[in-house]
Every structure is written in structure tokens, then in C-alpha cells.
């Protein structure tokens, strides 16, 4: 049913054709210039009267109004800029973040015409009911509540008529302006043309409702079975480039009074934590994440689920990039600022030849107390504000992927500030990240884990204990899997240095024990490394494993292991090797002690 004869909105040839339409181009160009010049005059007057800083909030609000008047392209430009604190001051970032993508609805007759053109039949033949009052009207389209002839309640999104022509013309003009600025304004170091291309790409992706439907289906496949997540079904038969038909969702906006009063049995803090953890899960586990989780795109259902509605702005993360992001977080927690500086190179914020030495003390000053701060004190916006000076000093390039990550978590942060300014993202996110680090066999992560646990050949027991406690608090916690991965890690190339120090510390602790206690531990050890003689003997050995590991791991959760899991753990060759290493080193020390008597 899709009309393939209509060129896609980002058709380069179609955009270039505006060079043959000077009257239309100049009419729109003058509208943009007049609006821009009036804003520039106010900024110039603020500069002359030395009130540039004082009037910044006022001018930011003025900019928002001008973008709304210029139409959908410029509304989207404002939304893109709201994610770029590296390009504009924080006050403007905040105001543009509140930019509402809302316009008056267009006439129903136009919407019905689009439906007929796209689906090949009058709207009343496609839908049994279509409420004449739109439930939402935005710059690119509007949404109706309807019903299919099969009885299913649906949401029908219809693209705004003529919007493609408006977008193409504006993109053409912005590309011209970007090329001129890049060539003639020497103090502009940012790639302005790349910014306009990013804007065009963002808008044109949102314009393709077939792609949005595909995004929704992929999102549902990855996350639709999670207990607190709901993804509406797409009706592909009634979806084209300009019409999207999806399952209707009953629920309340995430910032509504119903949610603040406990819609679906969820307290506001539960909602914030759930959305934050789910976004982490999308980023780290699924690799496909929703980059625009603003309040208009998420509802809380009566059953207490997060229901995602709009899938126009999505992004994917490569496994290596995901691992580097986690490594960055581990270094932040550990306060390893030299490694943190190197991470900025790995994440492609800085070129490989950057002199990192002067950067290290600046990072330390910025992030020294991050573990104890709330979002109100130290959130994503605050991080970017602190980094702004470094952005300009080091000519950072922020890849688009990280811009979308920033947009995602800054949006959640804005919701959190509304409900609970004391919300600590670190305490919510660390358990999930800690579990992910240990249970995924990634050489990059295990290298970082070894450096995290070990410093100057000394185990950082406070950090290790904190890491293990956070793993235990994770909703995905599985003691057997965690124990198994810990043993695999210790016998991996990355874990060898840590294992060597761990064995030495355990042996040193055993040496300081009383004679009776030492004999008991030795009998435990021999029980583990000798062959299985009987079921009764196995039960004794399993009890030995539990007591032994509990005694030296500083974590007392082994009582949650079943007998079957303990027996499986006993059969792990890594455990026998570890105990054998401890026994051998202990014997050597005892023999050395006797030889010196």
C-alpha cells in the first residue's frame, strides 16, 4: 500500500531542485533572516550594555518563541541544540529542552485525504471509528483515536500535509547558511554543516512512519516481555510512510498527578528508578535504545507498566562502545583519573595524540565526589557544564551517538528532578552495571575489572566489597552464575594478577590463625581437591566450600546456593585449582617456617 512513487523526504535531488525556484527560496530566506536579525539585534544590544549574562534567560525564552514561529524544521533544530551543551550555553540548553513540539491541528478533511491517498480507501472504510478531535497535534503530524472494523482500539498518526516541501526548503537554506558560516567565520571550529546534516537525518527518520513501525517491532521483540514494560502493537496493514496505525494505550503521562499519586501502584521514586534502569538495560544489554523518553512519549498504565509510544528517534550501540562506556563508569567510581582521561580517547571524544597530562587534575577536581551526590547536585547537565571549558580548550568532537545518550538520560534526569531532586542515579545504576561487568565475558571489561580491584599489587577491598554488594542488589542477581563467572575471571589472562595477590592474601590470613583453626581449614582444603568417595562425603565437601568461601570473600550470600548449585560449583576445575594453589603456597610457607626453627 506504500506509494513508492513519492520521493523520500531526504531525496538529495529534490532538495537541490530549489536552486531553480528563486522566488520561493528568497521568500523563505527573508522570513528566516528577519527573525534571525531581530534576535541578533537584541543580543548585540545586551553586549553593548554589558547585560549579556544578566539577560541570558530572557533571550533563551525569546529564541524558543522565534523557533516555534519559524515552524517544524526550526522546532526540531531547537530540540537538536538542546542536546548540544558543547555548542550553546547551559541556560539555552535548559530552555530549548522545554521546547514543546506542538502546533494547532490541521483540518480533519486534510487528514482524511492523506489516509485515502496512502491506504487507497476512504478513512471510514479503513476504520470503523475515527474520533474527529485529535488527541495530539505536533509539527510533523497529529494523532487520532480510532477503532478498526475488527474492534481493536487504535491510535492513528497522520503526517501534516505539505510538510515534506517545507522541510526540504528549510534544509536547503540551512545547508547554504552552514557552508557560508564555515567558510567565513574564523572562530567557529564546530562542523556546522555536520550539524545541519544531523538535523536533516533526525527529521527525515521521524518522517518515515514505516521505519518507525519497524523500530517499534524491534523494541517490542527485545523488551516487550519484560514485566514492567509495555510496547504497543503496530498494525502494518494500515501503516505507510505517512500514516501509522498502532495499538491504543490507556495510561497517564509520567509527569501527571495520577503518577505522582501512585498510578498502577508505583510511587514516583519507583517510576524514576524503573525508567533509569530500563534505559541502562537498553543501552548495555539490548543495544537498541529509545533516545527521546520525554513525558509525552511514555505513559504509566493502570497495571504499573512503562508504555512507550513514539519510536521515531532510536539509536544503536556497538558492543565495544558499550564496554568502553562501562569502563569509563568504573574508572569514575574508582577515582582513577589518569585512566578516565584515556577513556575519553577510547570513546573518541579526543584524538589519540592529545596530551592528557594537564587534563588529569582537572578531571579529578570535577569528579572527586560523584559517588555521594544527587541528580540535583551532579547530573548529566551538570557534568556537561563542568566539561564545557575542556570542550573548547581541547577541541572535543562529540559523536552523534553520545549526543543521543545525553538526550536520553538528561530527559530522565529532568523527570527525576520534578519528583525527587535527591534521586541518586549512581545507587540505582551501579548494581546493574556491576552485575553486567562480571557476568559478561568481555576482555575489555575484565581488563578494567582487574585494574578496578587491584592497585599497586594490593586488592582494593573497599571497592571490591562495594562492587559485590551492588551485584547482590541487582534485580538480575544470580549467585551461581556470579560465582561461576568470578572463578572464570580469576583464571582468565585478565584475572591472573588479581588471583596471584588474592592467593597470597588468603595464605597470609591462614598463617595468622590458631593451630586448631589452621588444621580445620587444611582438612577443608584436602576435602575439596580429593576425589569424591560417597554422597555423605559430598555433602560434607559442599558444606566446606560454603564455609571456606564465605570466610574469605567478605560476602555472606552463599546460603542462597542450592545443594545442586553447590555441587556444580564443586565440580568447577577453577575452584579446585584455586584451593590447590592456596594449599601449595601454605605448605611452602609452613616448610620454610620449620626450616628456620
C-alpha positions as CSV (number, residue, x, y, z in Angstrom):
1,X,0.0,0.0,0.0
2,X,3.0,2.3,0.3
3,X,3.2,4.8,-2.6
4,X,6.8,4.3,-3.8
5,X,6.4,6.9,-6.5
6,X,6.7,9.7,-3.9
7,X,10.4,10.6,-3.3
8,X,11.6,10.2,0.3
9,X,11.9,13.4,2.3
10,X,15.7,13.3,2.3
11,X,15.9,12.9,-1.5
12,X,19.1,15.0,-2.2
13,X,18.0,15.7,-5.8
14,X,14.6,17.1,-4.6
15,X,16.3,19.4,-2.2
16,X,18.8,20.6,-4.8
17,X,16.0,21.5,-7.2
18,X,15.2,24.6,-5.0
19,X,18.1,26.3,-6.8
20,X,15.7,26.5,-9.8
21,X,13.0,28.2,-7.7
22,X,14.5,31.6,-6.7
23,X,11.2,33.3,-5.8
24,X,10.2,30.6,-3.3
25,X,13.7,30.4,-1.9
26,X,14.0,34.2,-1.3
27,X,10.6,34.4,0.3
28,X,11.5,31.8,2.9
29,X,15.1,33.1,3.2
30,X,13.8,36.6,4.1
31,X,11.4,35.3,6.7
32,X,14.3,33.4,8.4
33,X,16.7,36.4,8.1
34,X,14.2,38.9,9.5
35,X,13.6,36.6,12.5
36,X,17.3,35.9,13.0
37,X,18.4,39.6,12.7
38,X,15.8,40.8,15.2
39,X,17.2,38.2,17.7
40,X,20.8,39.2,16.8
41,X,20.0,42.9,17.4
42,X,18.8,42.1,20.9
43,X,21.9,40.1,21.6
44,X,24.1,42.9,20.3
45,X,22.4,45.4,22.5
46,X,22.9,43.2,25.5
47,X,26.6,43.0,24.6
48,X,26.9,46.8,24.2
49,X,25.1,47.5,27.5
50,X,27.1,44.7,29.3
51,X,23.9,42.8,30.1
52,X,24.7,39.7,28.1
53,X,24.9,37.4,31.1
54,X,22.1,39.1,33.0
55,X,19.6,38.8,30.1
56,X,20.6,35.3,29.0
57,X,17.4,33.6,30.4
58,X,15.2,36.2,28.7
59,X,17.0,35.8,25.3
60,X,16.8,32.0,25.6
61,X,13.0,32.2,26.1
62,X,12.8,34.6,23.1
63,X,14.8,32.2,20.9
64,X,12.3,29.4,21.8
65,X,9.4,31.6,20.6
66,X,11.1,32.5,17.4
67,X,11.9,28.9,16.6
68,X,8.2,28.0,17.1
69,X,7.1,30.8,14.8
70,X,9.6,29.6,12.1
71,X,7.9,26.2,12.0
72,X,8.7,22.5,12.3
73,X,12.2,22.5,10.9
74,X,13.3,25.1,13.4
75,X,11.4,23.4,16.3
76,X,13.4,20.3,15.5
77,X,16.6,22.4,15.2
78,X,16.0,23.7,18.8
79,X,15.5,20.1,20.0
80,X,18.8,19.1,18.4
81,X,20.6,22.0,20.0
82,X,19.1,21.2,23.4
83,X,21.3,18.1,23.4
84,X,24.4,20.1,22.4
85,X,25.8,21.8,25.6
86,X,29.1,21.8,23.7
87,X,27.7,24.3,21.2
88,X,25.4,26.6,23.3
89,X,25.3,27.9,26.9
90,X,23.6,25.9,29.6
91,X,20.8,28.4,30.0
92,X,19.8,27.9,26.4
93,X,20.1,24.1,26.7
94,X,17.6,24.2,29.6
95,X,15.1,26.4,27.7
96,X,15.3,24.5,24.5
97,X,14.8,21.3,26.5
98,X,11.4,22.7,27.3
99,X,10.6,23.4,23.7
100,X,7.2,21.9,23.0
101,X,6.7,20.2,19.7
102,X,3.0,21.4,19.5
103,X,1.2,23.3,16.8
104,X,-2.5,23.9,16.1
105,X,-4.2,20.8,14.5
106,X,-4.7,20.9,10.7
107,X,-8.3,20.3,9.4
108,X,-9.7,16.8,9.5
109,X,-10.5,16.9,5.8
110,X,-6.8,17.1,5.0
111,X,-6.0,14.2,7.4
112,X,-8.8,12.1,5.7
113,X,-7.3,12.9,2.3
114,X,-3.8,11.7,3.4
115,X,-5.3,8.5,4.8
116,X,-7.1,7.8,1.5
117,X,-4.0,8.6,-0.6
118,X,-1.9,6.4,1.5
119,X,-4.2,3.4,2.2
120,X,-6.2,3.5,-1.0
121,X,-9.7,3.8,0.5
122,X,-11.7,6.4,2.3
123,X,-10.9,6.7,6.0
124,X,-14.3,5.3,7.1
125,X,-13.7,2.1,5.1
126,X,-10.4,1.6,6.8
127,X,-11.5,2.5,10.4
128,X,-14.9,1.7,12.0
129,X,-14.5,4.8,14.1
130,X,-12.1,7.8,14.0
131,X,-12.6,10.5,16.7
132,X,-12.9,13.9,14.9
133,X,-11.0,15.6,17.7
134,X,-7.2,14.9,17.5
135,X,-5.7,13.7,20.8
136,X,-2.3,15.4,19.9
137,X,-1.0,17.8,17.2
138,X,2.7,18.3,16.6
139,X,4.8,19.9,14.0
140,X,5.1,16.8,11.8
141,X,1.7,15.2,12.3
142,X,-1.3,14.6,14.5
143,X,-2.9,11.6,16.3
144,X,-6.5,10.4,16.4
145,X,-8.1,7.7,18.5
146,X,-10.0,5.2,16.4
147,X,-11.3,1.7,16.1
148,X,-10.7,-1.0,13.4
149,X,-13.5,-3.0,11.9
150,X,-12.2,-5.9,13.9
151,X,-13.0,-4.0,17.1
152,X,-9.4,-3.1,18.2
153,X,-8.9,0.4,19.6
154,X,-6.0,2.1,17.8
155,X,-4.0,5.4,17.6
156,X,-3.7,6.8,14.1
157,X,-0.8,9.2,13.4
158,X,-1.2,11.2,10.2
159,X,1.5,13.3,8.7
160,X,0.9,17.0,8.3
161,X,0.1,17.8,4.6
162,X,2.8,19.7,2.7
163,X,5.3,19.2,5.5
164,X,7.8,17.5,3.2
165,X,8.1,20.5,0.9
166,X,8.6,22.8,3.9
167,X,11.3,20.6,5.4
168,X,13.2,20.3,2.1
169,X,13.2,24.0,1.5
170,X,14.4,24.8,5.1
171,X,17.1,22.1,4.9
172,X,18.3,23.6,1.6
173,X,18.6,27.1,3.1
174,X,20.3,25.8,6.3
175,X,22.8,23.9,4.3
176,X,23.7,27.0,2.4
177,X,24.0,29.1,5.6
178,X,26.2,26.4,7.2
179,X,28.5,26.3,4.2
180,X,28.8,30.2,4.3
181,X,29.4,30.3,8.1
182,X,32.0,27.5,7.9
183,X,33.9,29.4,5.2
184,X,33.7,33.0,6.5
185,X,33.5,32.9,10.3
186,X,37.0,32.0,11.6
187,X,36.2,31.5,15.3
188,X,33.7,28.7,14.5
189,X,35.5,25.4,15.0
190,X,32.5,23.1,15.1
191,X,31.4,21.4,11.9
192,X,28.2,23.4,11.3
193,X,27.4,21.5,8.1
194,X,27.6,18.3,10.0
195,X,25.1,19.7,12.4
196,X,22.6,20.6,9.6
197,X,23.1,17.1,8.2
198,X,22.4,15.6,11.6
199,X,19.2,17.8,11.8
200,X,18.1,16.6,8.4
201,X,18.8,13.0,9.2
202,X,16.8,13.3,12.5
203,X,13.8,14.9,10.9
204,X,13.7,12.6,7.9
205,X,13.9,9.5,10.1
206,X,10.9,10.7,12.1
207,X,9.0,11.4,8.9
208,X,9.1,7.8,7.8
209,X,6.3,6.0,9.6
210,X,7.2,2.6,8.1
211,X,10.6,2.9,9.7
212,X,9.0,4.0,13.0
213,X,6.8,0.9,12.9
214,X,9.8,-1.3,12.3
215,X,11.6,0.4,15.2
216,X,8.6,-0.3,17.5
217,X,8.5,-4.0,16.4
218,X,12.3,-4.4,17.1
219,X,11.8,-2.6,20.5
220,X,9.0,-5.0,21.4
221,X,11.0,-8.1,20.4
222,X,13.9,-7.0,22.6
223,X,12.0,-5.7,25.6
224,X,8.3,-6.4,25.3
225,X,8.4,-9.4,27.6
226,X,9.9,-7.5,30.5
227,X,7.5,-7.4,33.4
228,X,7.2,-3.6,33.7
229,X,7.4,-2.7,30.0
230,X,4.6,-2.4,27.5
231,X,5.1,-1.8,23.8
232,X,2.0,-1.2,21.6
233,X,1.5,-3.4,18.6
234,X,1.9,-1.9,15.1
235,X,-0.9,-2.6,12.5
236,X,1.3,-3.0,9.5
237,X,-1.6,-3.4,7.1
238,X,-2.7,0.2,7.9
239,X,0.8,1.8,8.1
240,X,2.7,3.6,5.3
241,X,5.2,6.4,5.1
242,X,2.6,9.0,6.1
243,X,0.1,7.0,8.2
244,X,0.9,5.0,11.3
245,X,-1.7,2.8,13.0
246,X,-0.8,1.3,16.4
247,X,-2.5,-0.2,19.4
248,X,-4.1,2.3,21.7
249,X,-2.6,2.6,25.2
250,X,-4.6,3.6,28.2
251,X,-2.4,5.4,30.8
252,X,-1.2,8.6,32.5
253,X,1.7,10.8,31.5
254,X,4.8,10.0,33.5
255,X,4.7,13.6,35.0
256,X,0.9,13.6,35.7
257,X,-0.8,14.0,39.0
258,X,-2.1,10.4,38.7
259,X,1.5,9.1,38.6
260,X,2.6,11.3,41.5
261,X,-0.3,9.8,43.5
262,X,0.7,6.2,42.7
263,X,-0.8,5.2,39.4
264,X,-0.5,1.5,38.9
265,X,0.8,1.0,42.4
266,X,4.1,2.7,41.5
267,X,5.5,5.5,43.7
268,X,7.2,8.4,41.8
269,X,10.6,7.2,43.0
270,X,9.8,3.7,41.7
271,X,8.9,5.2,38.3
272,X,12.2,7.2,38.1
273,X,14.3,4.2,39.1
274,X,12.4,1.9,36.7
275,X,12.8,4.2,33.7
276,X,16.5,4.8,34.6
277,X,17.3,1.1,34.9
278,X,15.4,0.3,31.8
279,X,17.3,2.9,29.8
280,X,20.5,1.4,31.1
281,X,19.3,-2.1,30.0
282,X,18.5,-0.8,26.5
283,X,22.0,0.8,26.3
284,X,24.0,-2.0,27.7
285,X,22.1,-5.2,27.1
286,X,19.8,-4.8,24.1
287,X,22.0,-2.3,22.3
288,X,18.9,-0.6,20.8
289,X,17.6,2.4,22.8
290,X,14.9,5.0,22.8
291,X,16.7,8.3,22.6
292,X,13.7,10.5,23.3
293,X,11.9,9.3,26.5
294,X,10.2,12.6,27.3
295,X,6.9,12.7,29.2
296,X,4.8,12.9,26.1
297,X,6.3,9.6,24.8
298,X,5.8,7.5,27.9
299,X,2.7,6.5,29.8
300,X,2.2,4.6,33.1
301,X,-0.5,2.0,32.5
302,X,-3.1,1.1,35.2
303,X,-1.1,-2.1,35.7
304,X,2.0,-0.1,36.6
305,X,3.9,-0.6,33.3
306,X,6.0,1.9,31.4
307,X,4.3,2.2,27.9
308,X,6.5,3.7,25.2
309,X,4.5,5.4,22.4
310,X,6.8,7.1,19.9
311,X,9.7,5.3,18.1
312,X,10.9,7.9,15.7
313,X,14.2,8.7,17.5
314,X,16.1,5.5,18.2
315,X,19.8,4.6,18.2
316,X,22.0,1.5,18.4
317,X,25.2,1.0,20.3
318,X,28.1,-1.2,19.2
319,X,29.3,-3.8,21.8
320,X,32.8,-2.3,22.0
321,X,31.4,1.2,22.6
322,X,29.1,-0.2,25.3
323,X,32.1,-1.7,27.0
324,X,34.1,1.5,26.9
325,X,31.2,3.4,28.5
326,X,31.1,0.9,31.3
327,X,34.9,1.1,31.7
328,X,34.5,4.9,31.9
329,X,32.0,4.5,34.7
330,X,34.2,2.0,36.6
331,X,37.1,4.5,36.5
332,X,34.8,7.2,37.7
333,X,33.8,5.1,40.7
334,X,37.3,4.1,41.5
335,X,38.6,7.7,41.1
336,X,41.2,6.6,38.5
337,X,41.5,9.9,36.7
338,X,44.6,9.0,34.5
339,X,42.5,6.1,33.2
340,X,39.5,8.3,32.9
341,X,41.4,10.7,30.7
342,X,42.5,7.8,28.5
343,X,38.9,6.7,28.3
344,X,38.0,10.0,26.6
345,X,40.3,8.9,23.8
346,X,38.9,5.4,23.6
347,X,35.4,6.9,23.4
348,X,36.6,9.2,20.5
349,X,35.9,12.4,22.4
350,X,39.6,13.3,22.0
351,X,42.1,12.4,19.2
352,X,44.8,9.8,20.1
353,X,47.7,12.3,20.1
354,X,46.1,14.6,22.8
355,X,48.4,15.5,25.7
356,X,46.4,14.1,28.6
357,X,48.7,15.1,31.5
358,X,47.3,18.5,32.1
359,X,43.7,17.1,31.8
360,X,44.0,14.6,34.7
361,X,44.0,17.1,37.6
362,X,41.0,18.9,36.0
363,X,39.0,15.7,35.8
364,X,39.9,14.9,39.4
365,X,38.6,18.3,40.5
366,X,35.4,17.8,38.6
367,X,34.5,14.3,39.6
368,X,36.1,13.7,43.0
369,X,32.8,13.4,44.9
370,X,30.5,11.9,42.4
371,X,29.5,8.8,44.4
372,X,27.7,10.7,47.1
373,X,25.9,13.3,45.0
374,X,22.2,13.6,43.9
375,X,21.0,14.4,40.5
376,X,20.2,18.0,41.6
377,X,23.9,18.4,42.6
378,X,25.6,16.4,39.9
379,X,23.5,15.2,36.9
380,X,24.1,14.9,33.2
381,X,23.6,18.6,32.7
382,X,26.0,19.5,35.5
383,X,28.6,17.1,34.0
384,X,28.4,18.8,30.6
385,X,28.5,22.3,32.2
386,X,31.7,21.3,34.0
387,X,33.2,19.9,30.8
388,X,32.3,22.9,28.7
389,X,35.6,24.6,29.3
390,X,37.5,21.5,28.4
391,X,35.4,21.1,25.3
392,X,36.6,24.4,23.9
393,X,40.2,24.0,25.3
394,X,40.7,20.6,23.7
395,X,38.5,21.0,20.6
396,X,36.5,17.9,21.6
397,X,34.3,16.2,19.0
398,X,31.2,14.7,20.4
399,X,29.9,11.9,18.1
400,X,26.2,11.8,17.5
401,X,25.7,8.6,19.4
402,X,26.8,10.2,22.7
403,X,24.5,13.2,21.9
404,X,21.6,10.8,21.8
405,X,22.7,9.1,25.0
406,X,22.9,12.5,26.7
407,X,19.5,13.4,25.4
408,X,18.0,10.1,26.8
409,X,19.5,10.4,30.3
410,X,19.1,14.2,30.5
411,X,15.4,13.8,29.8
412,X,15.1,11.2,32.5
413,X,17.0,13.5,34.8
414,X,14.5,16.2,34.2
415,X,11.6,13.9,35.2
416,X,13.6,12.9,38.3
417,X,14.1,16.5,39.4
418,X,10.4,17.1,39.2
419,X,9.6,14.2,41.6
420,X,12.8,13.8,43.7
421,X,15.8,16.1,43.4
422,X,17.7,13.8,45.8
423,X,17.5,10.9,43.4
424,X,20.9,9.3,43.1
425,X,21.5,7.8,39.7
426,X,24.7,6.1,40.9
427,X,22.9,4.0,43.5
428,X,20.3,2.9,41.0
429,X,22.6,2.2,38.1
430,X,25.7,0.7,39.8
431,X,24.1,-2.7,40.7
432,X,23.0,-3.3,37.1
433,X,26.4,-2.2,35.8
434,X,28.3,-4.3,38.4
435,X,26.4,-7.4,37.5
436,X,27.0,-6.8,33.8
437,X,30.7,-6.3,34.2
438,X,31.3,-9.6,36.0
439,X,28.8,-11.9,34.1
440,X,29.7,-10.9,30.6
441,X,32.9,-12.4,29.2
442,X,34.4,-9.3,27.6
443,X,38.2,-8.9,27.6
444,X,37.7,-5.1,27.7
445,X,35.5,-5.3,30.8
446,X,37.7,-7.9,32.5
447,X,40.8,-5.8,31.9
448,X,39.1,-2.9,33.6
449,X,37.8,-5.1,36.4
450,X,41.3,-6.3,37.2
451,X,42.6,-2.7,37.4
452,X,39.5,-1.8,39.4
453,X,40.1,-4.5,42.0
454,X,43.9,-4.2,42.1
455,X,46.1,-1.2,42.7
456,X,49.9,-1.4,43.2
457,X,49.6,-5.2,43.8
458,X,47.1,-4.5,46.6
459,X,43.4,-5.6,46.5
460,X,41.1,-2.6,46.9
461,X,38.9,-4.4,49.4
462,X,36.6,-1.5,49.9
463,X,35.9,-1.2,46.2
464,X,35.6,-4.9,45.7
465,X,33.2,-5.2,48.6
466,X,31.1,-2.4,47.2
467,X,31.1,-4.0,43.8
468,X,30.0,-7.4,45.1
469,X,27.3,-5.8,47.4
470,X,26.0,-3.9,44.4
471,X,25.9,-7.1,42.3
472,X,23.9,-8.7,45.0
473,X,21.4,-5.8,44.9
474,X,20.9,-6.2,41.2
475,X,17.5,-7.5,40.0
476,X,19.3,-9.8,37.7
477,X,21.4,-11.3,40.5
478,X,22.2,-15.0,40.2
479,X,24.6,-16.2,42.8
480,X,25.6,-19.4,41.0
481,X,26.2,-17.5,37.7
482,X,28.1,-14.8,39.6
483,X,30.3,-17.4,41.4
484,X,31.0,-19.2,38.2
485,X,32.0,-16.0,36.4
486,X,34.2,-15.0,39.3
487,X,36.1,-18.2,39.0
488,X,36.4,-17.9,35.2
489,X,37.6,-14.3,35.6
490,X,40.3,-15.3,38.1
491,X,41.6,-17.9,35.6
492,X,41.4,-15.7,32.6
493,X,44.5,-13.8,31.3
494,X,42.9,-10.6,32.7
495,X,42.4,-12.0,36.2
496,X,45.8,-13.7,36.7
497,X,47.4,-10.7,38.5
498,X,44.4,-10.4,40.9
499,X,44.4,-14.2,41.6
500,X,48.1,-14.1,42.5
501,X,47.5,-11.4,45.0
502,X,44.3,-13.0,46.3
503,X,46.0,-16.3,47.0
504,X,48.8,-14.6,48.8
505,X,46.4,-12.6,51.0
506,X,44.4,-15.7,51.8
507,X,47.5,-17.6,52.7
508,X,48.8,-14.8,54.9
509,X,45.4,-14.7,56.7
510,X,45.6,-18.5,57.2
511,X,49.1,-18.3,58.7
512,X,47.8,-15.9,61.4
513,X,45.2,-18.4,62.5
514,X,45.4,-20.6,65.6
515,X,46.8,-24.2,65.2
516,X,43.3,-25.8,65.5
517,X,41.7,-23.4,63.1
518,X,44.5,-24.0,60.6
519,X,44.1,-27.8,60.8
520,X,40.4,-27.3,60.2
521,X,41.0,-25.2,57.1
522,X,43.6,-27.7,55.8
523,X,41.0,-30.5,56.2
524,X,38.5,-28.4,54.2
525,X,41.1,-27.8,51.5
526,X,42.0,-31.5,51.2
527,X,38.3,-32.4,51.0
528,X,37.9,-30.2,48.0
529,X,40.9,-31.4,46.0
530,X,40.5,-35.1,46.6
531,X,38.2,-37.4,44.5
532,X,34.5,-37.9,45.5
533,X,34.1,-41.1,47.6
534,X,30.4,-41.0,48.6
535,X,27.2,-39.0,48.8
536,X,27.7,-38.3,52.5
537,X,31.3,-37.2,51.8
538,X,29.9,-34.9,49.0
539,X,27.5,-33.2,51.5
540,X,30.4,-32.5,53.8
541,X,32.5,-31.1,51.0
542,X,29.7,-28.9,49.8
543,X,29.4,-27.5,53.4
544,X,33.2,-27.0,53.4
545,X,33.0,-25.0,50.2
546,X,30.3,-22.8,51.6
547,X,32.2,-22.1,54.9
548,X,35.6,-21.6,53.2
549,X,34.4,-19.1,50.5
550,X,32.2,-17.2,53.0
551,X,35.2,-16.8,55.3
552,X,37.4,-15.2,52.8
553,X,35.2,-13.4,50.3
554,X,33.7,-10.8,52.7
555,X,30.3,-11.6,51.2
556,X,27.8,-13.8,53.1
557,X,25.3,-14.7,50.4
558,X,26.4,-18.3,49.8
559,X,23.5,-19.7,51.8
560,X,21.3,-18.8,48.8
561,X,23.0,-21.6,46.8
562,X,21.1,-24.8,46.4
563,X,22.7,-28.2,47.0
564,X,22.7,-28.8,43.3
565,X,24.4,-25.5,42.6
566,X,27.0,-26.1,45.3
567,X,27.7,-29.5,43.8
568,X,28.1,-27.9,40.3
569,X,30.4,-25.3,41.8
570,X,32.4,-28.0,43.4
571,X,32.9,-29.7,40.1
572,X,34.3,-26.5,38.5
573,X,38.0,-27.1,37.7
574,X,38.8,-23.4,38.5
575,X,37.7,-23.9,42.2
576,X,39.9,-27.0,42.7
577,X,42.8,-25.1,41.1
578,X,42.3,-22.1,43.3
579,X,42.2,-24.2,46.5
580,X,45.2,-26.2,45.3
581,X,47.2,-23.0,44.8
582,X,46.3,-21.9,48.3
583,X,47.2,-25.3,49.8
584,X,50.5,-25.5,48.0
585,X,51.6,-22.0,48.9
586,X,50.5,-22.6,52.5
587,X,52.6,-25.8,52.7
588,X,55.6,-24.0,51.3
589,X,55.4,-21.3,53.9
590,X,55.0,-23.8,56.7
591,X,58.0,-25.8,55.4
592,X,60.0,-22.5,55.3
593,X,58.9,-21.8,58.8
594,X,60.1,-25.2,60.0
595,X,63.4,-24.9,58.2
596,X,64.1,-21.7,60.1
597,X,63.5,-23.2,63.5
